[in-house]
Amino acid sequence: MERVTTADLLLHPVRLRIVKAFLGDRALTTSQLRAELDDVPAASLYRHVARLVDSGVLSVVAERRVRGAVERTYVLRLTAAQVGLDELDKMSPDDHRQMFITLVAGLLGDFDHYLARGHVDPLRDGMAFRTAGMWLNDAEFAELALDMARALQPRMANPPKPGRKLRLLTTILLPGGEAGAGDDSAAGGPGPEA
């Protein structure tokens, strides 16, 4: 039997949505998960949850009897839900493309879910997106990544509690053009932002 990689496991849109539902150190029962992913048929949801449990991405942290059935509470094992560097190194350009498409499709779903709530107020809700360009050498880029990790890690450890809202932050870092390689923005002045 061929070993299933973490990327193979997470590149399914339903499994990716399940994993995202647990972000923010949440513990969810299958009933709570069904309520959040109410467009996914129950049998399909249970099958994907079982696959994530079998692979070690989700862990059962509690069980209780509810009307003769066992209701389990799950948590995400974040380290098991990440594609490792060795696995990334072995992926083909098409594998990377598929992983990126899955990420973007998930973002579109999250954004549609936000808009469907009605009465959206981006300023009040803290919703924003933009693209910014930075000219950085490798050492400056490494420093930026370290600064971001230092700023985010303590906040990612915050447990849910009254007054806190789950906020999703997705970072996408892409290499742009090289300075002096026909890119006029290297001459100075701010570049376009969207």
N, C-alpha and C positions, 0 to 999 in steps of 0.2 A: 504494500500500500504506500502510495506517495505521500510524503510529509506535506501537510498544508502549512504554508507560511502565514505569518501575521497579516501580510498585505493581502493574500488570498482571502483570508477570513474577514477582514474589514472592508474589502472592496465590494461588498454586497450592500446595496442602499438601505435595506431594512436593518441589517446588523450595525451599520454605521449610525443610524438613527437611535438604535437601542443604546449603543455606547455613549452617544452624545447626551442622552437623557440622564445618564449617571454622572456627568461632569459636575464639578462643584462638590465632590465628596458626598453625594446623595446615596441614601439607602432606599430602595424601592421594592415594593411587593409586585407580583405579577399583575394584580388588580390596578395598582397605581400606574404601572407601565402601560397597561391596556387603555386606561383613561387618557394618558398623554399621547399615545399613538393609536387613536381610535379609528384611523383609516386602514390599519393593518388587520387583516383577519386574525382572529384569536389563535387558530391552529398554526398559522404561519408564525405569529409572534412567539408562541410557546416553543416551536421547533428551533427558531433562531436563538432564543434565550438558552435552550438546552445546548446548542452548539457552542455558544460563548462560554457556558459553564464548563463543558467538556474540555474546551481549549484552555481554560484557566483565566480567561479575560474577566468573567464575572465569578464572584464567590458567594456562596450561600452563607449568610451570617445569622439567620434566625429562621425558625419554622414554627408554625402554630396551626392548630386544627380549626377550620372554619366550615361549619355545616358538613362535617364528614370528610372534607378534603384537606390536604396539607397546603397551606399558603407559605411560600418561601419569601424571604427578604434577601435581596441581592445588593452587593456593592461592586464597584469597578476596581479591578486591579490594574491601575494605570500603567505600570511597567509592562504588563502583559498585553496592553492595548496599543503599544507603540511599535512601529516598524524599526528594527534595529539597524545600526549602521552597516553591519555585515550583509544584511538582507537588502538594504538599499543599494549597496555596491554591486550586487549581483543582478539587479533589475535592468531590463532592457529599456530603451527609450519609450517603447509602447507601453511597458508596465508603468513607467513614471507618468506617462500621459493619462493612462486609465486611472491611476491613483489621484491625479490632479482633477480630472473630470468628476470623479466621485466626490472629492472635497467641494468643488464648486457647486455640484448638484445639491449637496447637503446645505451649503450656504443659501442657495436659492430657496430651498424648502424652509429653512429657518426664517428667511426674510419674508416669504409668503405667509408664514404662520404669524409673524409679527404684524404684518399689514392686515391680516384677517381679524385681528382682535378688535378692530374698529377704533375710532377716536385716537389714532396714533399722533403722537407729538414728539418728533425726534429730539427736540431740545430738552423737554421734560424727561423723556425716556433715556437720554444719553446715547442715542443711536447715531452713529456717524460712520462714514467710510470715505477714504481718500487714497490717492496714490501720491507719493512723494519720492523724488530722486535725490540721492546723496552720492557724492564722489568720495569714496573711501578706499584706501589701500587695504591690504589683507590684515595688517595689524589694527588699523582703525575699525575695520569690520568686526574683528574678534573682540575688540573693546566694547563696541556697541552691543554685540550679542551677550557679553558678560554683564553689562549694565542693565540690559533688559531682563536677564535672568534674575539678577539681584533685586530688581524692582518687583517682578511678578511672583517669584516663589513664595515669599511670606504671605502674599495676598491669596495665592492659590490654596494655601493651607487653612484659610478661614472656614470655619464650619458654618452651615446654614443656621440662622437665628432670626428672630423678629427684627424687622427693619432692614434686613439685607435682601437684595435681589440677586438672582443668578445673572451674571453678565458674561456673555461669550466673547472672547477675544480670539480672533484668527489672524495669524501673521503669515504672510506670504512674501518671502524674499527672493527676488529674481535678479540674476545678473543682467545689467543693461549693456550699453555699448562701451567701448574703450575711449578714453580721452584722446582727442586728436584723430579719431577714426571716422571723420566725416560728420561728427556730431557737433553742430553749431552751438549747442548749449554750453560747451566747454569754454567758450569765450567769455563767459561771465553772465551775471544776471540770473534771476530765478527761472526755473524751468516750469512747464505747465503742471498743474495739479488738477486732479479730478476727484 
